[in-house]
Amino acid sequence: MVISANLVSEMIYYELAILGGIFILALVALASFGRPMAEAYAEKVKLESREAGSEKTIKLEKRVEELEKQLDQVTSQMLQMQETLEFTSNLVDSKIHLKQDRSEKESA
């Protein structure tokens, strides 16, 4: 029994050494293969986010252009309305002056 107990304890040490070696080998493999793969994936994600960002920027620029066009249209309509109002007020003023002149001529 003494021999078998020593044999069992030695086998446990060998098994632990083998498991430790496998663990170290797995860490080395992960460090040598996993890190470049992670960096490549990170670069891919960065490129995709830049492309998505540029698409958003393009959409935003188009929307700003549309808003500027609409603002120009509103401004031109406002100027036309202002000109129409001035013309109408001048026309009303001239008719009032004509009526006043006629009433003055009739009273004289």
Biopython code that builds the backbone (N, CA, C, O; Angstrom):
import numpy as np
from Bio.PDB.StructureBuilder import StructureBuilder

atoms = [
    (1, "MET", "N", (0.780, -1.196, 0.000)),
    (1, "MET", "CA", (0.000, 0.000, 0.000)),
    (1, "MET", "C", (0.831, 1.274, 0.000)),
    (1, "MET", "O", (0.452, 2.300, -0.563)),
    (2, "VAL", "N", (1.923, 1.167, 0.623)),
    (2, "VAL", "CA", (2.798, 2.322, 0.664)),
    (2, "VAL", "C", (3.279, 2.657, -0.737)),
    (2, "VAL", "O", (3.396, 3.827, -1.101)),
    (3, "ILE", "N", (3.549, 1.651, -1.497)),
    (3, "ILE", "CA", (4.021, 1.871, -2.860)),
    (3, "ILE", "C", (2.912, 2.480, -3.699)),
    (3, "ILE", "O", (3.141, 3.415, -4.466)),
    (4, "SER", "N", (1.741, 1.957, -3.551)),
    (4, "SER", "CA", (0.635, 2.479, -4.355)),
    (4, "SER", "C", (0.284, 3.901, -3.940)),
    (4, "SER", "O", (-0.120, 4.695, -4.790)),
    (5, "ALA", "N", (0.423, 4.253, -2.661)),
    (5, "ALA", "CA", (0.146, 5.624, -2.217)),
    (5, "ALA", "C", (1.162, 6.577, -2.816)),
    (5, "ALA", "O", (0.805, 7.677, -3.237)),
    (6, "ASN", "N", (2.434, 6.168, -2.859)),
    (6, "ASN", "CA", (3.454, 7.009, -3.483)),
    (6, "ASN", "C", (3.204, 7.129, -4.978)),
    (6, "ASN", "O", (3.389, 8.193, -5.570)),
    (7, "LEU", "N", (2.783, 6.031, -5.574)),
    (7, "LEU", "CA", (2.511, 6.034, -7.000)),
    (7, "LEU", "C", (1.334, 6.938, -7.335)),
    (7, "LEU", "O", (1.352, 7.662, -8.330)),
    (8, "VAL", "N", (0.322, 6.885, -6.498)),
    (8, "VAL", "CA", (-0.852, 7.739, -6.712)),
    (8, "VAL", "C", (-0.480, 9.202, -6.543)),
    (8, "VAL", "O", (-0.908, 10.041, -7.335)),
    (9, "SER", "N", (0.309, 9.523, -5.527)),
    (9, "SER", "CA", (0.684, 10.925, -5.308)),
    (9, "SER", "C", (1.577, 11.426, -6.443)),
    (9, "SER", "O", (1.477, 12.584, -6.850)),
    (10, "GLU", "N", (2.461, 10.541, -6.959)),
    (10, "GLU", "CA", (3.283, 10.939, -8.095)),
    (10, "GLU", "C", (2.437, 11.146, -9.342)),
    (10, "GLU", "O", (2.693, 12.066, -10.118)),
    (11, "MET", "N", (1.441, 10.305, -9.541)),
    (11, "MET", "CA", (0.565, 10.450, -10.708)),
    (11, "MET", "C", (-0.247, 11.734, -10.620)),
    (11, "MET", "O", (-0.506, 12.385, -11.633)),
    (12, "ILE", "N", (-0.644, 12.092, -9.412)),
    (12, "ILE", "CA", (-1.374, 13.358, -9.244)),
    (12, "ILE", "C", (-0.480, 14.517, -9.632)),
    (12, "ILE", "O", (-0.927, 15.457, -10.289)),
    (13, "TYR", "N", (0.785, 14.459, -9.229)),
    (13, "TYR", "CA", (1.721, 15.521, -9.609)),
    (13, "TYR", "C", (1.884, 15.587, -11.126)),
    (13, "TYR", "O", (1.903, 16.672, -11.708)),
    (14, "TYR", "N", (2.001, 14.424, -11.757)),
    (14, "TYR", "CA", (2.136, 14.403, -13.225)),
    (14, "TYR", "C", (0.880, 14.957, -13.899)),
    (14, "TYR", "O", (0.955, 15.726, -14.857)),
    (15, "GLU", "N", (-0.265, 14.547, -13.376)),
    (15, "GLU", "CA", (-1.519, 15.047, -13.952)),
    (15, "GLU", "C", (-1.634, 16.563, -13.788)),
    (15, "GLU", "O", (-2.050, 17.268, -14.708)),
    (16, "LEU", "N", (-1.258, 17.055, -12.599)),
    (16, "LEU", "CA", (-1.292, 18.511, -12.378)),
    (16, "LEU", "C", (-0.294, 19.218, -13.282)),
    (16, "LEU", "O", (-0.582, 20.295, -13.804)),
    (17, "ALA", "N", (0.870, 18.625, -13.470)),
    (17, "ALA", "CA", (1.876, 19.219, -14.348)),
    (17, "ALA", "C", (1.375, 19.245, -15.781)),
    (17, "ALA", "O", (1.568, 20.234, -16.487)),
    (18, "ILE", "N", (0.736, 18.173, -16.216)),
    (18, "ILE", "CA", (0.191, 18.125, -17.583)),
    (18, "ILE", "C", (-0.921, 19.157, -17.737)),
    (18, "ILE", "O", (-0.961, 19.870, -18.740)),
    (19, "LEU", "N", (-1.829, 19.250, -16.757)),
    (19, "LEU", "CA", (-2.906, 20.250, -16.815)),
    (19, "LEU", "C", (-2.342, 21.675, -16.810)),
    (19, "LEU", "O", (-2.823, 22.550, -17.531)),
    (20, "GLY", "N", (-1.327, 21.887, -15.996)),
    (20, "GLY", "CA", (-0.674, 23.210, -15.975)),
    (20, "GLY", "C", (-0.049, 23.532, -17.321)),
    (20, "GLY", "O", (-0.156, 24.657, -17.810)),
    (21, "GLY", "N", (0.613, 22.526, -17.928)),
    (21, "GLY", "CA", (1.219, 22.734, -19.248)),
    (21, "GLY", "C", (0.163, 23.034, -20.307)),
    (21, "GLY", "O", (0.347, 23.908, -21.155)),
    (22, "ILE", "N", (-0.943, 22.299, -20.246)),
    (22, "ILE", "CA", (-2.031, 22.554, -21.193)),
    (22, "ILE", "C", (-2.588, 23.973, -20.997)),
    (22, "ILE", "O", (-2.876, 24.681, -21.962)),
    (23, "PHE", "N", (-2.730, 24.368, -19.726)),
    (23, "PHE", "CA", (-3.224, 25.714, -19.433)),
    (23, "PHE", "C", (-2.278, 26.783, -19.973)),
    (23, "PHE", "O", (-2.722, 27.755, -20.585)),
    (24, "ILE", "N", (-0.996, 26.611, -19.752)),
    (24, "ILE", "CA", (-0.002, 27.562, -20.254)),
    (24, "ILE", "C", (-0.003, 27.577, -21.775)),
    (24, "ILE", "O", (0.072, 28.642, -22.389)),
    (25, "LEU", "N", (-0.088, 26.393, -22.385)),
    (25, "LEU", "CA", (-0.154, 26.306, -23.843)),
    (25, "LEU", "C", (-1.386, 27.030, -24.384)),
    (25, "LEU", "O", (-1.309, 27.712, -25.406)),
    (26, "ALA", "N", (-2.525, 26.881, -23.697)),
    (26, "ALA", "CA", (-3.758, 27.562, -24.118)),
    (26, "ALA", "C", (-3.598, 29.076, -24.010)),
    (26, "ALA", "O", (-4.055, 29.815, -24.882)),
    (27, "LEU", "N", (-2.949, 29.538, -22.938)),
    (27, "LEU", "CA", (-2.719, 30.976, -22.781)),
    (27, "LEU", "C", (-1.816, 31.526, -23.882)),
    (27, "LEU", "O", (-2.075, 32.597, -24.432)),
    (28, "VAL", "N", (-0.770, 30.794, -24.194)),
    (28, "VAL", "CA", (0.149, 31.218, -25.247)),
    (28, "VAL", "C", (-0.570, 31.242, -26.595)),
    (28, "VAL", "O", (-0.401, 32.175, -27.380)),
    (29, "ALA", "N", (-1.369, 30.213, -26.855)),
    (29, "ALA", "CA", (-2.117, 30.162, -28.116)),
    (29, "ALA", "C", (-3.111, 31.310, -28.196)),
    (29, "ALA", "O", (-3.260, 31.937, -29.245)),
    (30, "LEU", "N", (-3.784, 31.582, -27.099)),
    (30, "LEU", "CA", (-4.738, 32.687, -27.076)),
    (30, "LEU", "C", (-4.040, 34.021, -27.292)),
    (30, "LEU", "O", (-4.542, 34.878, -28.020)),
    (31, "ALA", "N", (-2.896, 34.197, -26.669)),
    (31, "ALA", "CA", (-2.160, 35.448, -26.825)),
    (31, "ALA", "C", (-1.623, 35.599, -28.242)),
    (31, "ALA", "O", (-1.626, 36.702, -28.789)),
    (32, "SER", "N", (-1.161, 34.500, -28.845)),
    (32, "SER", "CA", (-0.547, 34.622, -30.169)),
    (32, "SER", "C", (-1.576, 34.679, -31.296)),
    (32, "SER", "O", (-1.327, 35.323, -32.315)),
    (33, "PHE", "N", (-2.720, 34.026, -31.138)),
    (33, "PHE", "CA", (-3.730, 34.033, -32.197)),
    (33, "PHE", "C", (-4.906, 34.951, -31.872)),
    (33, "PHE", "O", (-5.452, 35.611, -32.757)),
    (34, "GLY", "N", (-5.279, 34.987, -30.640)),
    (34, "GLY", "CA", (-6.465, 35.750, -30.253)),
    (34, "GLY", "C", (-6.286, 37.245, -30.336)),
    (34, "GLY", "O", (-7.199, 37.959, -30.750)),
    (35, "ARG", "N", (-5.122, 37.729, -29.949)),
    (35, "ARG", "CA", (-4.900, 39.180, -29.955)),
    (35, "ARG", "C", (-4.934, 39.758, -31.365)),
    (35, "ARG", "O", (-5.622, 40.756, -31.577)),
    (36, "PRO", "N", (-4.224, 39.184, -32.348)),
    (36, "PRO", "CA", (-4.340, 39.719, -33.709)),
    (36, "PRO", "C", (-5.759, 39.629, -34.268)),
    (36, "PRO", "O", (-6.207, 40.519, -34.992)),
    (37, "MET", "N", (-6.458, 38.555, -33.930)),
    (37, "MET", "CA", (-7.838, 38.432, -34.390)),
    (37, "MET", "C", (-8.714, 39.518, -33.764)),
    (37, "MET", "O", (-9.567, 40.096, -34.438)),
    (38, "ALA", "N", (-8.504, 39.791, -32.485)),
    (38, "ALA", "CA", (-9.276, 40.833, -31.810)),
    (38, "ALA", "C", (-8.957, 42.209, -32.393)),
    (38, "ALA", "O", (-9.854, 43.034, -32.567)),
    (39, "GLU", "N", (-7.677, 42.457, -32.695)),
    (39, "GLU", "CA", (-7.299, 43.734, -33.296)),
    (39, "GLU", "C", (-7.904, 43.894, -34.689)),
    (39, "GLU", "O", (-8.356, 44.982, -35.047)),
    (40, "ALA", "N", (-7.915, 42.824, -35.469)),
    (40, "ALA", "CA", (-8.507, 42.885, -36.810)),
    (40, "ALA", "C", (-10.008, 43.141, -36.720)),
    (40, "ALA", "O", (-10.560, 43.919, -37.498)),
    (41, "TYR", "N", (-10.653, 42.491, -35.780)),
    (41, "TYR", "CA", (-12.089, 42.710, -35.607)),
    (41, "TYR", "C", (-12.372, 44.140, -35.162)),
    (41, "TYR", "O", (-13.321, 44.767, -35.631)),
    (42, "ALA", "N", (-11.538, 44.652, -34.250)),
    (42, "ALA", "CA", (-11.714, 46.031, -33.787)),
    (42, "ALA", "C", (-11.540, 47.013, -34.944)),
    (42, "ALA", "O", (-12.286, 47.986, -35.046)),
    (43, "GLU", "N", (-10.570, 46.768, -35.808)),
    (43, "GLU", "CA", (-10.352, 47.633, -36.976)),
    (43, "GLU", "C", (-11.551, 47.576, -37.920)),
    (43, "GLU", "O", (-11.968, 48.597, -38.466)),
    (44, "LYS", "N", (-12.098, 46.382, -38.106)),
    (44, "LYS", "CA", (-13.281, 46.218, -38.962)),
    (44, "LYS", "C", (-14.459, 47.012, -38.394)),
    (44, "LYS", "O", (-15.170, 47.694, -39.132)),
    (45, "VAL", "N", (-14.656, 46.918, -37.092)),
    (45, "VAL", "CA", (-15.752, 47.645, -36.449)),
    (45, "VAL", "C", (-15.540, 49.155, -36.582)),
    (45, "VAL", "O", (-16.498, 49.897, -36.802)),
    (46, "LYS", "N", (-14.302, 49.608, -36.451)),
    (46, "LYS", "CA", (-14.010, 51.043, -36.610)),
    (46, "LYS", "C", (-14.345, 51.512, -38.014)),
    (46, "LYS", "O", (-14.948, 52.572, -38.184)),
    (47, "LEU", "N", (-13.965, 50.743, -39.020)),
    (47, "LEU", "CA", (-14.264, 51.115, -40.402)),
    (47, "LEU", "C", (-15.764, 51.161, -40.648)),
    (47, "LEU", "O", (-16.254, 52.078, -41.307)),
    (48, "GLU", "N", (-16.494, 50.190, -40.128)),
    (48, "GLU", "CA", (-17.945, 50.174, -40.300)),
    (48, "GLU", "C", (-18.585, 51.373, -39.617)),
    (48, "GLU", "O", (-19.518, 51.973, -40.152)),
    (49, "SER", "N", (-18.087, 51.722, -38.437)),
    (49, "SER", "CA", (-18.666, 52.870, -37.737)),
    (49, "SER", "C", (-18.344, 54.176, -38.462)),
    (49, "SER", "O", (-19.155, 55.102, -38.465)),
    (50, "ARG", "N", (-17.165, 54.251, -39.075)),
    (50, "ARG", "CA", (-16.832, 55.451, -39.864)),
    (50, "ARG", "C", (-17.747, 55.568, -41.065)),
    (50, "ARG", "O", (-18.219, 56.658, -41.390)),
    (51, "GLU", "N", (-18.003, 54.429, -41.736)),
    (51, "GLU", "CA", (-18.895, 54.447, -42.894)),
    (51, "GLU", "C", (-20.301, 54.830, -42.467)),
    (51, "GLU", "O", (-20.965, 55.613, -43.145)),
    (52, "ALA", "N", (-20.756, 54.288, -41.353)),
    (52, "ALA", "CA", (-22.092, 54.633, -40.860)),
    (52, "ALA", "C", (-22.132, 56.100, -40.469)),
    (52, "ALA", "O", (-23.131, 56.779, -40.705)),
    (53, "GLY", "N", (-21.049, 56.595, -39.870)),
    (53, "GLY", "CA", (-20.980, 58.008, -39.499)),
    (53, "GLY", "C", (-21.007, 58.895, -40.720)),
    (53, "GLY", "O", (-21.638, 59.952, -40.706)),
    (54, "SER", "N", (-20.328, 58.480, -41.785)),
    (54, "SER", "CA", (-20.314, 59.302, -42.986)),
    (54, "SER", "C", (-21.686, 59.295, -43.643)),
    (54, "SER", "O", (-22.095, 60.307, -44.214)),
    (55, "GLU", "N", (-22.411, 58.174, -43.578)),
    (55, "GLU", "CA", (-23.772, 58.127, -44.110)),
    (55, "GLU", "C", (-24.677, 59.063, -43.321)),
    (55, "GLU", "O", (-25.508, 59.762, -43.901)),
    (56, "LYS", "N", (-24.521, 59.077, -42.020)),
    (56, "LYS", "CA", (-25.317, 59.988, -41.196)),
    (56, "LYS", "C", (-24.981, 61.433, -41.521)),
    (56, "LYS", "O", (-25.863, 62.290, -41.574)),
    (57, "THR", "N", (-23.703, 61.697, -41.738)),
    (57, "THR", "CA", (-23.292, 63.057, -42.075)),
    (57, "THR", "C", (-23.887, 63.482, -43.406)),
    (57, "THR", "O", (-24.347, 64.615, -43.548)),
    (58, "ILE", "N", (-23.881, 62.587, -44.378)),
    (58, "ILE", "CA", (-24.442, 62.903, -45.693)),
    (58, "ILE", "C", (-25.941, 63.173, -45.568)),
    (58, "ILE", "O", (-26.448, 64.129, -46.154)),
    (59, "LYS", "N", (-26.648, 62.341, -44.811)),
    (59, "LYS", "CA", (-28.082, 62.551, -44.611)),
    (59, "LYS", "C", (-28.341, 63.886, -43.924)),
    (59, "LYS", "O", (-29.274, 64.606, -44.281)),
    (60, "LEU", "N", (-27.519, 64.206, -42.947)),
    (60, "LEU", "CA", (-27.687, 65.469, -42.227)),
    (60, "LEU", "C", (-27.431, 66.652, -43.148)),
    (60, "LEU", "O", (-28.160, 67.642, -43.104)),
    (61, "GLU", "N", (-26.405, 66.558, -43.979)),
    (61, "GLU", "CA", (-26.112, 67.639, -44.916)),
    (61, "GLU", "C", (-27.249, 67.829, -45.913)),
    (61, "GLU", "O", (-27.604, 68.962, -46.239)),
    (62, "LYS", "N", (-27.822, 66.732, -46.399)),
    (62, "LYS", "CA", (-28.957, 66.832, -47.318)),
    (62, "LYS", "C", (-30.142, 67.499, -46.631)),
    (62, "LYS", "O", (-30.819, 68.337, -47.227)),
    (63, "ARG", "N", (-30.390, 67.131, -45.391)),
    (63, "ARG", "CA", (-31.509, 67.723, -44.653)),
    (63, "ARG", "C", (-31.282, 69.217, -44.446)),
    (63, "ARG", "O", (-32.217, 70.009, -44.570)),
    (64, "VAL", "N", (-30.069, 69.601, -44.138)),
    (64, "VAL", "CA", (-29.752, 71.021, -43.961)),
    (64, "VAL", "C", (-29.968, 71.776, -45.269)),
    (64, "VAL", "O", (-30.502, 72.885, -45.261)),
    (65, "GLU", "N", (-29.560, 71.185, -46.394)),
    (65, "GLU", "CA", (-29.770, 71.827, -47.696)),
    (65, "GLU", "C", (-31.254, 72.012, -47.982)),
    (65, "GLU", "O", (-31.671, 73.063, -48.470)),
    (66, "GLU", "N", (-32.053, 70.988, -47.675)),
    (66, "GLU", "CA", (-33.497, 71.092, -47.877)),
    (66, "GLU", "C", (-34.087, 72.202, -47.024)),
    (66, "GLU", "O", (-34.923, 72.978, -47.489)),
    (67, "LEU", "N", (-33.649, 72.274, -45.777)),
    (67, "LEU", "CA", (-34.148, 73.331, -44.892)),
    (67, "LEU", "C", (-33.743, 74.712, -45.386)),
    (67, "LEU", "O", (-34.523, 75.659, -45.292)),
    (68, "GLU", "N", (-32.531, 74.832, -45.911)),
    (68, "GLU", "CA", (-32.086, 76.121, -46.457)),
    (68, "GLU", "C", (-32.932, 76.522, -47.663)),
    (68, "GLU", "O", (-33.291, 77.690, -47.807)),
    (69, "LYS", "N", (-33.254, 75.554, -48.535)),
    (69, "LYS", "CA", (-34.105, 75.843, -49.687)),
    (69, "LYS", "C", (-35.486, 76.301, -49.235)),
    (69, "LYS", "O", (-36.041, 77.261, -49.769)),
    (70, "GLN", "N", (-36.030, 75.604, -48.247)),
    (70, "GLN", "CA", (-37.343, 75.984, -47.731)),
    (70, "GLN", "C", (-37.310, 77.378, -47.113)),
    (70, "GLN", "O", (-38.247, 78.160, -47.272)),
    (71, "LEU", "N", (-36.232, 77.677, -46.415)),
    (71, "LEU", "CA", (-36.085, 79.006, -45.822)),
    (71, "LEU", "C", (-36.004, 80.078, -46.897)),
    (71, "LEU", "O", (-36.593, 81.149, -46.748)),
    (72, "ASP", "N", (-35.280, 79.804, -47.981)),
    (72, "ASP", "CA", (-35.209, 80.753, -49.098)),
    (72, "ASP", "C", (-36.585, 80.965, -49.723)),
    (72, "ASP", "O", (-36.945, 82.092, -50.063)),
    (73, "GLN", "N", (-37.354, 79.892, -49.877)),
    (73, "GLN", "CA", (-38.700, 80.013, -50.430)),
    (73, "GLN", "C", (-39.596, 80.848, -49.526)),
    (73, "GLN", "O", (-40.343, 81.701, -50.006)),
    (74, "VAL", "N", (-39.526, 80.610, -48.231)),
    (74, "VAL", "CA", (-40.341, 81.378, -47.290)),
    (74, "VAL", "C", (-39.940, 82.847, -47.320)),
    (74, "VAL", "O", (-40.793, 83.732, -47.260)),
    (75, "THR", "N", (-38.642, 83.099, -47.414)),
    (75, "THR", "CA", (-38.163, 84.483, -47.472)),
    (75, "THR", "C", (-38.667, 85.182, -48.727)),
    (75, "THR", "O", (-39.110, 86.329, -48.658)),
    (76, "SER", "N", (-38.607, 84.508, -49.871)),
    (76, "SER", "CA", (-39.086, 85.122, -51.111)),
    (76, "SER", "C", (-40.594, 85.355, -51.053)),
    (76, "SER", "O", (-41.073, 86.386, -51.525)),
    (77, "GLN", "N", (-41.342, 84.426, -50.487)),
    (77, "GLN", "CA", (-42.787, 84.618, -50.338)),
    (77, "GLN", "C", (-43.090, 85.799, -49.415)),
    (77, "GLN", "O", (-44.015, 86.570, -49.667)),
    (78, "MET", "N", (-42.311, 85.932, -48.357)),
    (78, "MET", "CA", (-42.521, 87.050, -47.440)),
    (78, "MET", "C", (-42.248, 88.381, -48.139)),
    (78, "MET", "O", (-42.984, 89.348, -47.943)),
    (79, "LEU", "N", (-41.200, 88.431, -48.947)),
    (79, "LEU", "CA", (-40.902, 89.666, -49.687)),
    (79, "LEU", "C", (-42.002, 89.991, -50.681)),
    (79, "LEU", "O", (-42.367, 91.157, -50.835)),
    (80, "GLN", "N", (-42.538, 88.983, -51.358)),
    (80, "GLN", "CA", (-43.641, 89.209, -52.290)),
    (80, "GLN", "C", (-44.879, 89.725, -51.562)),
    (80, "GLN", "O", (-45.568, 90.623, -52.046)),
    (81, "MET", "N", (-45.150, 89.153, -50.408)),
    (81, "MET", "CA", (-46.304, 89.621, -49.622)),
    (81, "MET", "C", (-46.095, 91.049, -49.150)),
    (81, "MET", "O", (-47.041, 91.836, -49.118)),
    (82, "GLN", "N", (-44.874, 91.391, -48.786)),
    (82, "GLN", "CA", (-44.566, 92.744, -48.337)),
    (82, "GLN", "C", (-44.746, 93.731, -49.488)),
    (82, "GLN", "O", (-45.301, 94.812, -49.293)),
    (83, "GLU", "N", (-44.287, 93.373, -50.673)),
    (83, "GLU", "CA", (-44.462, 94.240, -51.834)),
    (83, "GLU", "C", (-45.945, 94.420, -52.165)),
    (83, "GLU", "O", (-46.386, 95.522, -52.492)),
    (84, "THR", "N", (-46.706, 93.334, -52.077)),
    (84, "THR", "CA", (-48.140, 93.417, -52.332)),
    (84, "THR", "C", (-48.816, 94.315, -51.313)),
    (84, "THR", "O", (-49.689, 95.108, -51.666)),
    (85, "LEU", "N", (-48.428, 94.199, -50.071)),
    (85, "LEU", "CA", (-48.998, 95.040, -49.015)),
    (85, "LEU", "C", (-48.668, 96.506, -49.247)),
    (85, "LEU", "O", (-49.530, 97.369, -49.085)),
    (86, "GLU", "N", (-47.431, 96.795, -49.624)),
    (86, "GLU", "CA", (-47.042, 98.188, -49.899)),
    (86, "GLU", "C", (-47.827, 98.748, -51.083)),
    (86, "GLU", "O", (-48.287, 99.889, -51.046)),
    (87, "PHE", "N", (-47.980, 97.938, -52.136)),
    (87, "PHE", "CA", (-48.740, 98.378, -53.295)),
    (87, "PHE", "C", (-50.187, 98.663, -52.912)),
    (87, "PHE", "O", (-50.757, 99.677, -53.314)),
    (88, "THR", "N", (-50.772, 97.763, -52.135)),
    (88, "THR", "CA", (-52.164, 97.948, -51.718)),
    (88, "THR", "C", (-52.317, 99.174, -50.836)),
    (88, "THR", "O", (-53.267, 99.938, -51.005)),
    (89, "SER", "N", (-51.409, 99.377, -49.906)),
    (89, "SER", "CA", (-51.510, 100.553, -49.027)),
    (89, "SER", "C", (-51.322, 101.835, -49.827)),
    (89, "SER", "O", (-51.995, 102.830, -49.560)),
    (90, "ASN", "N", (-50.416, 101.830, -50.806)),
    (90, "ASN", "CA", (-50.248, 103.015, -51.659)),
    (90, "ASN", "C", (-51.504, 103.269, -52.481)),
    (90, "ASN", "O", (-51.911, 104.420, -52.641)),
    (91, "LEU", "N", (-52.116, 102.234, -52.997)),
    (91, "LEU", "CA", (-53.349, 102.371, -53.781)),
    (91, "LEU", "C", (-54.473, 102.930, -52.924)),
    (91, "LEU", "O", (-55.205, 103.814, -53.369)),
    (92, "VAL", "N", (-54.622, 102.431, -51.709)),
    (92, "VAL", "CA", (-55.662, 102.929, -50.796)),
    (92, "VAL", "C", (-55.389, 104.379, -50.442)),
    (92, "VAL", "O", (-56.314, 105.191, -50.416)),
    (93, "ASP", "N", (-54.125, 104.722, -50.166)),
    (93, "ASP", "CA", (-53.775, 106.112, -49.844)),
    (93, "ASP", "C", (-54.108, 107.045, -51.004)),
    (93, "ASP", "O", (-54.630, 108.140, -50.795)),
    (94, "SER", "N", (-53.805, 106.611, -52.225)),
    (94, "SER", "CA", (-54.079, 107.475, -53.379)),
    (94, "SER", "C", (-55.584, 107.655, -53.571)),
    (94, "SER", "O", (-56.026, 108.748, -53.927)),
    (95, "LYS", "N", (-56.381, 106.608, -53.343)),
    (95, "LYS", "CA", (-57.834, 106.749, -53.453)),
    (95, "LYS", "C", (-58.377, 107.677, -52.377)),
    (95, "LYS", "O", (-59.293, 108.457, -52.636)),
    (96, "ILE", "N", (-57.822, 107.599, -51.178)),
    (96, "ILE", "CA", (-58.267, 108.494, -50.097)),
    (96, "ILE", "C", (-57.947, 109.933, -50.466)),
    (96, "ILE", "O", (-58.772, 110.823, -50.263)),
    (97, "HIS", "N", (-56.747, 110.171, -51.012)),
    (97, "HIS", "CA", (-56.365, 111.529, -51.410)),
    (97, "HIS", "C", (-57.271, 112.040, -52.536)),
    (97, "HIS", "O", (-57.639, 113.215, -52.548)),
    (98, "LEU", "N", (-57.628, 111.169, -53.475)),
    (98, "LEU", "CA", (-58.519, 111.577, -54.566)),
    (98, "LEU", "C", (-59.896, 111.952, -54.034)),
    (98, "LEU", "O", (-60.486, 112.935, -54.483)),
    (99, "LYS", "N", (-60.405, 111.192, -53.097)),
    (99, "LYS", "CA", (-61.716, 111.506, -52.506)),
    (99, "LYS", "C", (-61.657, 112.810, -51.748)),
    (99, "LYS", "O", (-62.591, 113.609, -51.812)),
    (100, "GLN", "N", (-60.558, 113.037, -51.023)),
    (100, "GLN", "CA", (-60.427, 114.294, -50.281)),
    (100, "GLN", "C", (-60.346, 115.474, -51.237)),
    (100, "GLN", "O", (-60.951, 116.516, -50.985)),
    (101, "ASP", "N", (-59.604, 115.323, -52.333)),
    (101, "ASP", "CA", (-59.493, 116.391, -53.328)),
    (101, "ASP", "C", (-60.863, 116.685, -53.954)),
    (101, "ASP", "O", (-61.210, 117.852, -54.138)),
    (102, "ARG", "N", (-61.631, 115.668, -54.279)),
    (102, "ARG", "CA", (-62.960, 115.862, -54.861)),
    (102, "ARG", "C", (-63.895, 116.562, -53.881)),
    (102, "ARG", "O", (-64.659, 117.455, -54.249)),
    (103, "SER", "N", (-63.812, 116.130, -52.619)),
    (103, "SER", "CA", (-64.702, 116.759, -51.625)),
    (103, "SER", "C", (-64.324, 118.207, -51.413)),
    (103, "SER", "O", (-65.201, 119.039, -51.185)),
    (104, "GLU", "N", (-63.033, 118.538, -51.480)),
    (104, "GLU", "CA", (-62.591, 119.928, -51.331)),
    (104, "GLU", "C", (-63.047, 120.755, -52.530)),
    (104, "GLU", "O", (-63.453, 121.904, -52.357)),
    (105, "LYS", "N", (-62.991, 120.198, -53.750)),
    (105, "LYS", "CA", (-63.413, 120.917, -54.930)),
    (105, "LYS", "C", (-64.936, 121.143, -54.914)),
    (105, "LYS", "O", (-65.413, 122.192, -55.346)),
    (106, "GLU", "N", (-65.671, 120.182, -54.428)),
    (106, "GLU", "CA", (-67.136, 120.318, -54.382)),
    (106, "GLU", "C", (-67.539, 121.324, -53.334)),
    (106, "GLU", "O", (-68.507, 122.060, -53.524)),
    (107, "SER", "N", (-66.817, 121.371, -52.230)),
    (107, "SER", "CA", (-67.188, 122.318, -51.167)),
    (107, "SER", "C", (-66.746, 123.728, -51.529)),
    (107, "SER", "O", (-67.262, 124.688, -50.956)),
    (108, "ALA", "N", (-65.848, 123.883, -52.420)),
    (108, "ALA", "CA", (-65.386, 125.223, -52.761)),
    (108, "ALA", "C", (-66.212, 125.881, -53.790)),
    (108, "ALA", "O", (-65.934, 127.017, -54.172)),
]
sb = StructureBuilder()
sb.init_structure("model")
sb.init_model(0)
sb.init_chain("A")
sb.init_seg("    ")
for serial, (resi, resn, name, xyz) in enumerate(atoms, 1):
    if name == "N":
        sb.init_residue(resn, " ", resi, " ")
    sb.init_atom(name, np.array(xyz, "f"), 0.0, 1.0, " ", f" {name:<3s}", serial, name[0])
structure = sb.get_structure()
